[in-house]
Amino acid sequence: TDGLKLGHEINILDIFISVWKDKKIIIFITFAFAVFSVFYALSIANRYESSALLSISNNEENSMMSSLSSSYGGLASLAGINLPNQNSGNKASLAIELLKSRSFVRHILEVNPDVKKNLMAAVDFNYSKEELIYNEKIFDSKKNMWLIEEPTYLDVYEVYMSKVIGVYMDIETGYLTISVEHYSPLYAKDLLNTIIDELNSLVRKQDLLKSTKSLNYLEDKTRASGLVEVKSAFNKIIESQIKTQMLAEIDDEYLLKRIDPPFTPEKKSYPRRAFLCIVITFGGFLFAIFYSILRSFVFKR
């Protein structure tokens, strides 16, 4: 067939000769790609990443509940109560899943509505004025008004997960690293602090509400029970719930404690302009060679 004949006729020497003849075209195309790569790399706005190293709160209440669960778990089960047994691993999973949830993004937007425009409309950062630059085609920064249909919290969530938030859990140490990437190094730090504060606040409020309901329930069970052992167990559980409420009220870092707090980054995290230029230029070189081969052995035929 023509395909087989063509395959037999073409050899490495023919290819080399063809490429050498077209060396000026190859150099020109490669140079054009190189110039384009420089302009393209320079057109991409810098992004900065702020991160924080966090430890999972391991309050004394957790160890007490674990001890109570092992001591009085069977007795409490007879009374129809399951004693919780929290640990740092469960809390870490809670923090990660809550951080990545749609409901948390919606909560952040309710607490700070400016997050929406800063994630969806910002395109660059003015270093001299320390101000964000917005895409004026979709958002009027002077009037603080959207010029298109305002993005929903689900739209923000997609950007939040794909371009903004990063989370890493060290299995060996149990430490959690959360990072935020943005055009503004200042806002990257501020948003990360907001995320950590709101995670702590949400879990604290949930535990306070659950603890209050547990106290009411346990007090009713204690009054209804006629067994001294059961009353003693319930009184200890009540004591632990009161301690939970106390810790939740006085500890701002209820779930996540800052070991290495968020910082204002000085160096960009993206783009890697040199690497980008090399990749585009090398791609142009390969394209030029491929074009030379096609021009010599396919187009002529």
Backbone as CSV, one residue per row, in Angstrom:
resi,resn,N_x,N_y,N_z,CA_x,CA_y,CA_z,C_x,C_y,C_z
1,THR,0.851,-1.196,0.000,0.000,0.000,0.000,0.880,1.237,0.000
2,ASP,0.223,2.414,-0.211,0.979,3.671,-0.210,1.606,3.916,1.138
3,GLY,0.861,3.518,2.222,1.394,3.743,3.567,2.653,2.944,3.807
4,LEU,2.651,1.648,3.325,3.816,0.807,3.525,4.984,1.301,2.688
5,LYS,4.707,1.697,1.443,5.772,2.205,0.587,6.404,3.445,1.190
6,LEU,5.556,4.309,1.711,6.061,5.531,2.320,6.935,5.199,3.515
7,GLY,6.474,4.190,4.310,7.250,3.798,5.478,8.602,3.237,5.084
8,HIS,8.660,2.459,3.945,9.919,1.894,3.505,10.842,2.953,2.924
9,GLU,10.274,3.949,2.303,11.091,4.944,1.618,11.751,5.914,2.602
10,ILE,11.068,6.200,3.721,11.580,7.178,4.681,12.525,6.493,5.663
11,ASN,13.709,7.057,5.872,14.622,6.553,6.892,15.154,7.734,7.697
12,ILE,15.939,7.405,8.688,16.432,8.434,9.601,17.288,9.457,8.867
13,LEU,18.088,8.995,7.909,18.963,9.907,7.163,18.136,10.922,6.366
14,ASP,17.057,10.431,5.730,16.190,11.336,4.974,15.583,12.409,5.890
15,ILE,15.173,11.955,7.062,14.578,12.889,8.029,15.601,13.937,8.453
16,PHE,16.826,13.469,8.749,17.869,14.397,9.179,18.185,15.418,8.082
17,ILE,18.273,14.942,6.840,18.566,15.848,5.718,17.445,16.873,5.557
18,SER,16.215,16.381,5.679,15.062,17.278,5.533,15.060,18.348,6.615
19,VAL,15.319,17.922,7.837,15.335,18.874,8.962,16.473,19.872,8.786
20,TRP,17.625,19.399,8.328,18.772,20.301,8.140,18.506,21.333,7.049
21,LYS,17.813,20.914,6.009,17.476,21.850,4.943,16.526,22.947,5.437
22,ASP,15.648,22.559,6.347,14.651,23.505,6.862,15.096,24.167,8.169
23,LYS,16.420,24.162,8.412,16.905,24.665,9.702,16.520,26.120,9.944
24,LYS,16.472,26.920,8.888,16.109,28.327,9.069,14.646,28.461,9.485
25,ILE,13.793,27.650,8.855,12.374,27.664,9.237,12.200,27.189,10.669
26,ILE,12.937,26.150,11.026,12.848,25.600,12.391,13.308,26.626,13.413
27,ILE,14.427,27.277,13.118,14.930,28.310,14.033,13.930,29.453,14.154
28,PHE,13.344,29.852,13.025,12.377,30.953,13.038,11.139,30.593,13.876
29,ILE,10.600,29.393,13.664,9.411,28.967,14.412,9.730,28.845,15.899
30,THR,10.884,28.266,16.217,11.284,28.123,17.628,11.452,29.485,18.278
31,PHE,12.075,30.418,17.551,12.262,31.775,18.070,10.914,32.463,18.285
32,ALA,9.984,32.260,17.340,8.653,32.859,17.470,7.950,32.330,18.713
33,PHE,8.052,31.032,18.961,7.457,30.438,20.159,8.127,30.980,21.422
34,ALA,9.443,31.177,21.351,10.179,31.693,22.509,9.720,33.110,22.852
35,VAL,9.587,33.945,21.825,9.120,35.316,22.056,7.704,35.315,22.611
36,PHE,6.854,34.469,22.016,5.468,34.369,22.502,5.437,33.918,23.963
37,SER,6.296,32.951,24.311,6.300,32.426,25.682,6.654,33.502,26.693
38,VAL,7.582,34.391,26.327,7.977,35.475,27.234,6.810,36.428,27.466
39,PHE,6.172,36.862,26.375,5.033,37.775,26.511,3.874,37.118,27.259
40,TYR,3.644,35.840,26.963,2.557,35.122,27.633,2.836,34.975,29.133
41,ALA,4.069,34.613,29.470,4.426,34.434,30.884,4.314,35.748,31.651
42,LEU,4.731,36.840,31.000,4.656,38.144,31.662,3.224,38.641,31.804
43,SER,2.323,38.141,30.953,0.924,38.585,31.015,0.156,37.929,32.159
44,ILE,0.688,36.853,32.716,0.001,36.147,33.798,0.293,36.844,35.120
45,ALA,-0.754,37.173,35.838,-0.593,37.864,37.121,-0.009,36.919,38.170
46,ASN,0.792,37.479,39.063,1.380,36.695,40.142,0.304,36.248,41.138
47,ARG,0.511,35.087,41.676,-0.332,34.596,42.777,0.572,34.246,43.944
48,TYR,0.061,34.454,45.161,0.852,34.252,46.370,0.134,33.278,47.292
49,GLU,0.929,32.481,47.964,0.359,31.453,48.834,0.767,31.690,50.284
50,SER,-0.230,31.812,51.140,-0.004,31.884,52.578,-0.455,30.569,53.194
51,SER,0.292,30.067,54.157,-0.054,28.789,54.774,0.067,28.889,56.287
52,ALA,-0.533,27.931,56.957,-0.483,27.878,58.423,-0.353,26.429,58.869
53,LEU,0.501,26.204,59.852,0.647,24.878,60.454,-0.204,24.848,61.718
54,LEU,-1.082,23.873,61.801,-2.066,23.836,62.880,-2.036,22.490,63.596
55,SER,-2.319,22.543,64.861,-2.488,21.302,65.621,-3.962,21.141,65.954
56,ILE,-4.391,19.905,66.042,-5.776,19.622,66.377,-5.932,19.687,67.891
57,SER,-6.909,20.470,68.333,-7.138,20.630,69.761,-7.433,19.281,70.397
58,ASN,-6.787,19.016,71.527,-6.991,17.756,72.257,-7.266,18.101,73.709
59,ASN,-8.442,18.656,73.919,-8.799,19.121,75.253,-8.877,17.982,76.257
60,GLU,-8.746,18.337,77.520,-8.808,17.339,78.583,-10.149,16.623,78.584
61,GLU,-11.175,17.313,78.092,-12.508,16.728,78.054,-12.532,15.469,77.217
62,ASN,-11.709,15.402,76.164,-11.680,14.225,75.303,-11.180,12.999,76.050
63,SER,-10.089,13.186,76.806,-9.534,12.055,77.552,-10.497,11.618,78.651
64,MET,-11.208,12.594,79.256,-12.169,12.252,80.298,-13.320,11.435,79.723
65,MET,-13.830,11.871,78.549,-14.931,11.145,77.929,-14.493,9.752,77.513
66,SER,-13.245,9.616,77.074,-12.731,8.306,76.696,-12.663,7.390,77.910
67,SER,-12.229,7.961,79.047,-12.155,7.184,80.280,-13.538,6.781,80.762
68,LEU,-14.484,7.720,80.673,-15.847,7.425,81.094,-16.471,6.364,80.198
69,SER,-16.157,6.446,78.915,-16.729,5.487,77.977,-16.274,4.068,78.287
70,SER,-14.989,3.922,78.657,-14.481,2.596,78.982,-14.983,2.105,80.334
71,SER,-15.223,3.020,81.262,-15.627,2.644,82.619,-17.129,2.417,82.740
72,TYR,-17.887,3.306,82.092,-19.331,3.271,82.295,-20.115,3.046,81.002
73,GLY,-19.405,2.689,79.952,-20.084,2.534,78.663,-21.185,1.497,78.704
74,GLY,-20.898,0.338,79.309,-21.909,-0.716,79.376,-23.102,-0.302,80.198
75,LEU,-22.841,0.349,81.318,-23.923,0.784,82.198,-24.781,1.847,81.528
76,ALA,-24.126,2.773,80.839,-24.871,3.836,80.161,-25.709,3.264,79.017
77,SER,-25.205,2.220,78.364,-25.948,1.616,77.262,-27.247,0.994,77.765
78,LEU,-27.180,0.417,78.972,-28.392,-0.145,79.557,-29.451,0.925,79.779
79,ALA,-28.975,2.146,80.028,-29.909,3.255,80.258,-30.301,3.933,78.941
80,GLY,-29.782,3.413,77.826,-30.162,3.976,76.534,-29.299,5.139,76.093
81,ILE,-28.040,5.264,76.599,-27.171,6.383,76.265,-25.867,5.848,75.690
82,ASN,-25.417,6.446,74.604,-24.120,6.130,74.017,-23.139,7.235,74.358
83,LEU,-22.054,6.896,75.030,-21.070,7.904,75.399,-20.150,8.183,74.225
84,PRO,-19.914,9.462,73.895,-19.019,9.800,72.774,-17.581,9.490,73.113
85,ASN,-16.813,9.177,72.101,-15.389,8.891,72.301,-14.604,9.582,71.209
86,GLN,-14.389,10.892,71.374,-13.698,11.678,70.367,-12.193,11.522,70.506
87,ASN,-11.500,11.674,69.420,-10.040,11.710,69.446,-9.570,12.714,68.407
88,SER,-8.266,12.977,68.413,-7.719,14.003,67.522,-7.883,13.623,66.057
89,GLY,-7.855,12.296,65.768,-8.045,11.868,64.395,-9.425,12.225,63.877
90,ASN,-10.450,11.992,64.716,-11.812,12.350,64.330,-11.945,13.854,64.146
91,LYS,-11.317,14.615,65.020,-11.391,16.068,64.917,-10.679,16.567,63.661
92,ALA,-9.568,15.928,63.305,-8.854,16.318,62.092,-9.713,16.059,60.865
93,SER,-10.374,14.907,60.834,-11.261,14.592,59.714,-12.414,15.575,59.649
94,LEU,-12.936,15.938,60.817,-14.016,16.924,60.874,-13.556,18.260,60.303
95,ALA,-12.364,18.707,60.688,-11.844,19.993,60.214,-11.661,19.985,58.701
96,ILE,-11.109,18.885,58.161,-10.840,18.806,56.724,-12.140,18.772,55.920
97,GLU,-13.071,17.927,56.360,-14.330,17.803,55.618,-15.163,19.075,55.711
98,LEU,-15.135,19.716,56.868,-15.861,20.977,57.016,-15.240,22.060,56.144
99,LEU,-13.911,22.093,56.107,-13.187,23.065,55.292,-13.527,22.919,53.815
100,LYS,-13.773,21.690,53.362,-14.016,21.415,51.945,-15.499,21.348,51.598
101,SER,-16.351,21.725,52.535,-17.790,21.594,52.309,-18.389,22.837,51.660
102,ARG,-19.478,22.658,50.951,-20.194,23.776,50.342,-20.828,24.665,51.409
103,SER,-21.305,24.036,52.471,-21.950,24.811,53.535,-20.966,25.771,54.206
104,PHE,-19.691,25.375,54.282,-18.710,26.251,54.901,-18.438,27.458,54.011
105,VAL,-18.368,27.250,52.691,-18.172,28.374,51.765,-19.347,29.333,51.862
106,ARG,-20.548,28.799,51.941,-21.725,29.657,52.077,-21.669,30.436,53.393
107,HIS,-21.201,29.788,54.440,-21.056,30.465,55.732,-20.038,31.597,55.650
108,ILE,-18.907,31.342,54.983,-17.875,32.383,54.825,-18.437,33.591,54.080
109,LEU,-19.238,33.339,53.043,-19.822,34.439,52.274,-20.820,35.233,53.110
110,GLU,-21.500,34.575,54.026,-22.434,35.281,54.905,-21.693,36.133,55.919
111,VAL,-20.577,35.622,56.403,-19.788,36.362,57.383,-19.060,37.531,56.734
112,ASN,-18.502,37.290,55.538,-17.736,38.318,54.831,-18.109,38.316,53.343
113,PRO,-19.100,39.115,52.936,-19.558,39.130,51.545,-18.473,39.533,50.544
114,ASP,-17.436,40.257,50.976,-16.377,40.683,50.056,-15.580,39.513,49.493
115,VAL,-15.690,38.357,50.131,-14.972,37.181,49.644,-15.398,36.847,48.219
116,LYS,-16.670,37.055,47.915,-17.177,36.704,46.581,-16.469,37.499,45.489
117,LYS,-16.422,38.814,45.618,-15.781,39.625,44.577,-14.272,39.404,44.548
118,ASN,-13.681,39.141,45.708,-12.231,38.953,45.752,-11.789,37.631,45.138
119,LEU,-12.674,36.647,45.126,-12.335,35.363,44.515,-12.798,35.268,43.072
120,MET,-13.906,35.936,42.746,-14.505,35.775,41.427,-14.162,36.890,40.445
121,ALA,-13.831,38.085,40.936,-13.625,39.221,40.030,-12.209,39.782,40.065
122,ALA,-11.429,39.452,41.068,-10.061,39.969,41.149,-9.181,39.327,40.083
123,VAL,-8.337,40.141,39.457,-7.456,39.636,38.389,-5.994,39.993,38.615
124,ASP,-5.710,40.902,39.560,-4.323,41.308,39.796,-4.256,42.098,41.099
125,PHE,-3.038,42.554,41.426,-2.829,43.280,42.670,-1.932,44.473,42.419
126,ASN,-2.347,45.647,42.907,-1.557,46.873,42.798,-0.653,46.960,44.025
127,TYR,0.648,46.762,43.817,1.573,46.686,44.947,1.806,48.052,45.587
128,SER,1.842,49.091,44.787,2.102,50.432,45.339,0.945,50.898,46.221
129,LYS,-0.279,50.625,45.791,-1.460,51.039,46.564,-1.962,49.939,47.499
130,GLU,-1.404,48.738,47.328,-1.828,47.576,48.107,-3.334,47.356,47.966
131,GLU,-3.790,47.369,46.699,-5.198,47.193,46.409,-5.386,46.125,45.334
132,LEU,-6.488,45.420,45.416,-6.811,44.441,44.397,-7.308,45.138,43.132
133,ILE,-6.994,44.543,41.989,-7.484,45.034,40.707,-8.545,44.052,40.224
134,TYR,-9.720,44.596,39.869,-10.843,43.758,39.467,-11.072,43.828,37.963
135,ASN,-11.695,42.806,37.444,-12.103,42.790,36.053,-13.311,43.714,35.908
136,GLU,-13.082,44.898,35.350,-14.138,45.906,35.280,-15.236,45.540,34.294
137,LYS,-15.030,44.478,33.510,-16.075,44.036,32.589,-17.163,43.247,33.314
138,ILE,-16.815,42.697,34.461,-17.809,41.905,35.196,-18.149,42.505,36.554
139,PHE,-17.256,43.389,37.071,-17.518,43.968,38.383,-17.040,45.417,38.421
140,ASP,-17.941,46.326,38.795,-17.623,47.745,38.920,-17.129,48.001,40.345
141,SER,-15.809,48.143,40.500,-15.227,48.301,41.833,-15.599,49.630,42.478
142,LYS,-15.851,50.664,41.665,-16.198,51.970,42.211,-17.608,51.963,42.807
143,LYS,-18.523,51.308,42.116,-19.907,51.239,42.592,-20.158,49.981,43.434
144,ASN,-19.127,49.122,43.484,-19.252,47.860,44.210,-20.483,47.086,43.718
145,MET,-20.536,46.906,42.387,-21.725,46.326,41.770,-21.312,45.359,40.658
146,TRP,-22.013,44.228,40.588,-21.753,43.244,39.536,-22.381,43.712,38.234
147,LEU,-21.651,43.582,37.133,-22.144,43.965,35.817,-22.696,42.764,35.061
148,ILE,-22.530,41.594,35.613,-23.096,40.369,35.065,-23.970,39.742,36.151
149,GLU,-24.551,38.607,35.848,-25.332,37.906,36.869,-24.407,37.515,38.017
150,GLU,-24.788,37.924,39.205,-23.906,37.698,40.359,-23.669,36.217,40.590
151,PRO,-22.395,35.819,40.770,-22.084,34.403,41.008,-22.764,33.884,42.279
152,THR,-23.166,32.636,42.252,-23.763,32.004,43.420,-22.665,31.438,44.321
153,TYR,-23.057,30.977,45.491,-22.065,30.402,46.393,-21.465,29.123,45.806
154,LEU,-22.211,28.437,44.908,-21.682,27.239,44.252,-20.599,27.609,43.237
155,ASP,-20.775,28.750,42.568,-19.733,29.241,41.658,-18.460,29.568,42.444
156,VAL,-18.640,30.217,43.585,-17.503,30.559,44.434,-16.835,29.291,44.950
157,TYR,-17.642,28.286,45.277,-17.122,27.032,45.802,-16.179,26.356,44.803
158,GLU,-16.544,26.380,43.513,-15.702,25.760,42.482,-14.339,26.436,42.401
159,VAL,-14.328,27.777,42.449,-13.059,28.512,42.422,-12.286,28.275,43.711
160,TYR,-12.987,28.271,44.823,-12.395,28.048,46.143,-11.651,26.719,46.193
161,MET,-12.266,25.660,45.657,-11.665,24.332,45.716,-10.553,24.150,44.680
162,SER,-10.712,24.755,43.500,-9.761,24.502,42.416,-8.558,25.441,42.427
163,LYS,-8.716,26.675,42.934,-7.644,27.656,42.815,-7.207,28.299,44.134
164,VAL,-7.969,28.135,45.186,-7.696,28.921,46.400,-7.173,28.079,47.555
165,ILE,-7.926,27.083,47.963,-7.629,26.376,49.210,-6.768,25.146,48.972
166,GLY,-5.901,24.864,49.920,-5.102,23.651,49.913,-5.036,23.107,51.333
167,VAL,-5.095,21.806,51.494,-5.055,21.208,52.830,-4.236,19.923,52.784
168,TYR,-3.402,19.762,53.814,-2.542,18.572,53.891,-2.467,18.108,55.345
169,MET,-2.690,16.818,55.538,-2.646,16.227,56.876,-1.436,15.308,56.987
170,ASP,-0.547,15.605,57.946,0.615,14.761,58.197,0.188,13.611,59.105
171,ILE,0.140,12.406,58.567,-0.348,11.253,59.317,0.538,10.961,60.522
172,GLU,1.848,11.145,60.377,2.781,10.790,61.448,2.678,11.753,62.639
173,THR,2.637,13.044,62.358,2.619,14.031,63.439,1.210,14.442,63.843
174,GLY,0.251,14.266,62.940,-1.112,14.696,63.223,-1.338,16.176,62.992
175,TYR,-0.324,16.875,62.449,-0.458,18.311,62.198,-1.168,18.549,60.862
176,LEU,-1.867,19.659,60.807,-2.647,20.020,59.627,-2.081,21.302,59.023
177,THR,-1.865,21.292,57.706,-1.401,22.486,56.997,-2.495,22.951,56.049
178,ILE,-2.902,24.194,56.207,-3.911,24.792,55.331,-3.254,25.958,54.600
179,SER,-3.490,26.064,53.300,-2.910,27.147,52.514,-3.990,27.835,51.693
180,VAL,-3.752,29.118,51.398,-4.646,29.917,50.554,-3.798,30.639,49.523
181,GLU,-4.203,30.557,48.254,-3.480,31.225,47.171,-4.360,32.320,46.577
182,HIS,-3.738,33.487,46.360,-4.505,34.605,45.817,-3.563,35.594,45.151
183,TYR,-4.158,36.526,44.365,-3.360,37.559,43.710,-2.713,38.493,44.727
184,SER,-3.393,38.725,45.818,-2.876,39.621,46.856,-2.240,38.826,47.984
185,PRO,-0.969,39.072,48.300,-0.359,38.376,49.435,-1.005,38.771,50.757
186,LEU,-1.488,40.010,50.827,-2.151,40.474,52.047,-3.486,39.766,52.240
187,TYR,-4.240,39.663,51.146,-5.553,39.035,51.264,-5.428,37.533,51.482
188,ALA,-4.393,36.907,50.928,-4.180,35.476,51.150,-4.041,35.191,52.644
189,LYS,-3.294,36.030,53.329,-3.139,35.875,54.776,-4.450,36.145,55.505
190,ASP,-5.132,37.216,55.133,-6.379,37.583,55.813,-7.447,36.501,55.629
191,LEU,-7.571,36.005,54.407,-8.589,34.985,54.149,-8.285,33.702,54.906
192,LEU,-7.023,33.336,54.996,-6.654,32.126,55.733,-6.974,32.280,57.212
193,ASN,-6.698,33.454,57.780,-7.061,33.695,59.175,-8.572,33.608,59.378
194,THR,-9.321,34.143,58.421,-10.782,34.081,58.507,-11.271,32.647,58.470
195,ILE,-10.691,31.845,57.595,-11.085,30.440,57.474,-10.828,29.686,58.775
196,ILE,-9.649,29.887,59.356,-9.316,29.200,60.608,-10.243,29.652,61.731
197,ASP,-10.481,30.959,61.829,-11.355,31.488,62.886,-12.780,30.948,62.747
198,GLU,-13.284,30.887,61.515,-14.652,30.427,61.312,-14.787,28.925,61.525
199,LEU,-13.749,28.164,61.201,-13.773,26.731,61.516,-13.879,26.523,63.024
200,ASN,-13.070,27.246,63.768,-13.127,27.151,65.224,-14.488,27.586,65.759
201,SER,-15.008,28.672,65.203,-16.286,29.212,65.680,-17.439,28.244,65.413
202,LEU,-17.474,27.668,64.222,-18.566,26.760,63.875,-18.576,25.520,64.767
203,VAL,-17.405,24.907,64.932,-17.331,23.695,65.746,-17.625,24.020,67.208
204,ARG,-17.153,25.176,67.686,-17.432,25.576,69.067,-18.939,25.731,69.294
205,LYS,-19.625,26.383,68.358,-21.077,26.570,68.496,-21.810,25.235,68.431
206,GLN,-21.364,24.342,67.543,-21.997,23.030,67.440,-21.840,22.237,68.737
207,ASP,-20.627,22.268,69.300,-20.383,21.533,70.543,-21.135,22.135,71.722
208,LEU,-21.262,23.456,71.749,-22.039,24.101,72.815,-23.501,23.698,72.750
209,LEU,-24.042,23.683,71.535,-25.443,23.299,71.363,-25.652,21.839,71.744
210,LYS,-24.745,20.976,71.282,-24.857,19.551,71.605,-24.671,19.312,73.097
211,SER,-23.748,20.036,73.712,-23.500,19.885,75.142,-24.705,20.322,75.965
212,THR,-25.353,21.404,75.557,-26.540,21.884,76.275,-27.664,20.860,76.208
213,LYS,-27.879,20.290,75.026,-28.907,19.261,74.892,-28.551,18.024,75.711
214,SER,-27.260,17.666,75.723,-26.817,16.495,76.489,-27.028,16.704,77.976
215,LEU,-26.727,17.916,78.458,-26.909,18.212,79.878,-28.372,18.082,80.287
216,ASN,-29.256,18.641,79.476,-30.685,18.547,79.794,-31.146,17.091,79.816
217,TYR,-30.658,16.337,78.850,-31.038,14.925,78.750,-30.488,14.129,79.932
218,LEU,-29.218,14.356,80.275,-28.578,13.614,81.357,-29.198,13.945,82.713
219,GLU,-29.556,15.199,82.910,-30.182,15.590,84.171,-31.530,14.902,84.340
220,ASP,-32.281,14.784,83.240,-33.562,14.074,83.300,-33.349,12.597,83.600
221,LYS,-32.336,11.991,82.962,-32.049,10.577,83.192,-31.565,10.330,84.620
222,THR,-30.782,11.273,85.129,-30.271,11.122,86.490,-31.408,11.142,87.502
223,ARG,-32.355,12.033,87.319,-33.497,12.112,88.245,-34.390,10.888,88.131
224,ALA,-34.483,10.340,86.899,-35.374,9.196,86.689,-34.758,7.877,87.135
225,SER,-33.434,7.799,87.181,-32.766,6.543,87.523,-32.756,6.315,89.027
226,GLY,-32.974,5.039,89.402,-32.948,4.698,90.821,-31.656,4.020,91.233
227,LEU,-30.769,3.744,90.275,-29.518,3.059,90.574,-28.433,4.070,90.929
228,VAL,-27.758,3.833,92.058,-26.704,4.739,92.513,-25.546,4.755,91.517
229,GLU,-25.209,3.564,90.945,-24.092,3.499,89.998,-24.379,4.319,88.750
230,VAL,-25.624,4.225,88.299,-25.990,4.977,87.097,-25.941,6.470,87.375
231,LYS,-26.459,6.882,88.539,-26.430,8.306,88.888,-24.990,8.820,88.983
232,SER,-24.099,7.977,89.561,-22.695,8.376,89.680,-22.062,8.559,88.307
233,ALA,-22.369,7.621,87.396,-21.823,7.721,86.034,-22.355,8.963,85.341
234,PHE,-23.653,9.204,85.476,-24.261,10.362,84.823,-23.709,11.671,85.383
235,ASN,-23.471,11.704,86.686,-22.908,12.917,87.286,-21.515,13.224,86.726
236,LYS,-20.725,12.167,86.484,-19.396,12.383,85.902,-19.495,12.877,84.456
237,ILE,-20.487,12.307,83.738,-20.674,12.756,82.353,-21.146,14.201,82.337
238,ILE,-22.037,14.543,83.248,-22.509,15.931,83.354,-21.342,16.870,83.629
239,GLU,-20.434,16.427,84.510,-19.250,17.232,84.827,-18.406,17.468,83.578
240,SER,-18.255,16.420,82.751,-17.451,16.571,81.529,-18.132,17.512,80.540
241,GLN,-19.457,17.470,80.463,-20.185,18.351,79.557,-20.080,19.807,79.994
242,ILE,-20.103,20.027,81.315,-19.916,21.389,81.824,-18.522,21.893,81.479
243,LYS,-17.521,21.004,81.572,-16.165,21.393,81.197,-16.083,21.698,79.703
244,THR,-16.815,20.920,78.894,-16.863,21.195,77.454,-17.369,22.599,77.189
245,GLN,-18.438,22.973,77.873,-18.998,24.308,77.694,-18.023,25.390,78.141
246,MET,-17.309,25.135,79.234,-16.349,26.109,79.743,-15.220,26.319,78.727
247,LEU,-14.685,25.211,78.199,-13.591,25.310,77.224,-14.061,25.993,75.940
248,ALA,-15.277,25.699,75.539,-15.806,26.306,74.323,-16.000,27.809,74.485
249,GLU,-16.340,28.233,75.675,-16.577,29.650,75.927,-15.275,30.452,76.017
250,ILE,-14.209,29.843,76.576,-13.000,30.620,76.845,-11.905,30.419,75.792
251,ASP,-11.998,29.362,74.974,-10.914,29.040,74.039,-11.321,29.439,72.622
252,ASP,-10.688,30.486,72.077,-10.973,30.906,70.704,-10.484,29.877,69.687
253,GLU,-9.379,29.230,69.983,-8.847,28.198,69.087,-9.337,26.841,69.580
254,TYR,-10.631,26.658,69.471,-11.281,25.488,70.060,-10.955,24.207,69.309
255,LEU,-10.897,24.282,67.992,-10.621,23.100,67.179,-9.197,23.085,66.646
256,LEU,-8.763,24.213,66.075,-7.442,24.310,65.443,-6.592,25.346,66.168
257,LYS,-5.425,24.940,66.599,-4.504,25.849,67.275,-3.342,26.177,66.343
258,ARG,-3.029,27.457,66.227,-1.963,27.904,65.334,-0.594,27.606,65.940
259,ILE,0.179,26.767,65.256,1.579,26.546,65.632,2.449,27.529,64.857
260,ASP,2.266,27.541,63.553,2.921,28.513,62.678,1.797,29.269,61.970
261,PRO,1.452,30.471,62.444,0.263,31.171,61.941,0.416,31.628,60.499
262,PRO,-0.688,32.038,59.857,-0.622,32.560,58.484,0.324,33.744,58.377
263,PHE,1.011,33.853,57.251,1.999,34.914,57.042,1.733,35.607,55.720
264,THR,2.330,36.778,55.556,2.234,37.505,54.293,3.382,37.066,53.395
265,PRO,3.104,36.318,52.321,4.185,35.807,51.461,4.885,36.937,50.711
266,GLU,6.185,36.794,50.550,6.988,37.782,49.823,7.322,37.322,48.410
267,LYS,7.303,36.004,48.194,7.621,35.458,46.872,6.377,34.816,46.280
268,LYS,6.225,34.976,44.976,5.071,34.408,44.288,5.157,32.879,44.276
269,SER,4.000,32.252,44.261,3.931,30.799,44.137,3.604,30.372,42.712
270,TYR,3.045,31.313,41.949,2.658,31.052,40.565,2.627,32.387,39.825
271,PRO,2.995,32.439,38.541,3.454,31.329,37.688,4.961,31.118,37.776
272,ARG,5.406,29.956,37.356,6.841,29.677,37.226,7.232,30.073,35.800
273,ARG,7.574,31.317,35.636,7.730,31.885,34.289,8.869,31.236,33.501
274,ALA,9.999,31.005,34.148,11.131,30.406,33.439,10.768,29.018,32.914
275,PHE,10.142,28.220,33.768,9.726,26.871,33.374,8.707,26.938,32.247
276,LEU,7.771,27.888,32.351,6.749,28.052,31.320,7.367,28.411,29.972
277,CYS,8.348,29.304,29.976,9.028,29.696,28.738,9.772,28.524,28.115
278,ILE,10.430,27.742,28.946,11.180,26.580,28.439,10.235,25.573,27.790
279,VAL,9.110,25.298,28.451,8.155,24.310,27.922,7.571,24.779,26.590
280,ILE,7.157,26.045,26.511,6.558,26.558,25.273,7.594,26.594,24.145
281,THR,8.809,27.027,24.459,9.861,27.085,23.439,10.200,25.693,22.923
282,PHE,10.331,24.741,23.827,10.625,23.361,23.416,9.468,22.789,22.602
283,GLY,8.239,23.135,22.976,7.089,22.701,22.197,7.123,23.277,20.789
284,GLY,7.540,24.549,20.681,7.686,25.156,19.366,8.745,24.472,18.530
285,PHE,9.840,24.060,19.162,10.919,23.352,18.458,10.419,22.015,17.909
286,LEU,9.682,21.272,18.727,9.131,19.989,18.280,8.112,20.195,17.162
287,PHE,7.305,21.244,17.293,6.325,21.539,16.249,7.016,21.871,14.926
288,ALA,8.104,22.628,14.997,8.842,23.002,13.787,9.423,21.774,13.104
289,ILE,9.980,20.854,13.851,10.540,19.627,13.275,9.433,18.792,12.639
290,PHE,8.320,18.667,13.349,7.201,17.896,12.827,6.671,18.518,11.530
291,TYR,6.598,19.842,11.506,6.152,20.548,10.306,7.122,20.309,9.148
292,SER,8.412,20.305,9.435,9.419,20.074,8.404,9.274,18.681,7.805
293,ILE,9.039,17.691,8.655,8.882,16.313,8.176,7.626,16.182,7.323
294,LEU,6.539,16.762,7.790,5.300,16.702,7.024,5.457,17.402,5.675
295,ARG,6.138,18.534,5.672,6.310,19.320,4.452,7.152,18.564,3.425
296,SER,8.127,17.816,3.903,9.063,17.136,3.004,8.529,15.793,2.508
297,PHE,7.811,15.049,3.363,7.445,13.674,3.015,5.963,13.444,2.808
298,VAL,5.130,14.370,3.218,3.706,14.164,3.068,3.092,15.157,2.112
299,PHE,3.311,16.438,2.357,2.703,17.464,1.529,3.179,17.372,0.074
300,LYS,4.481,17.083,-0.129,5.026,17.000,-1.493,4.397,15.837,-2.256
301,ARG,4.146,14.718,-1.526,3.526,13.560,-2.172,2.083,13.851,-2.528
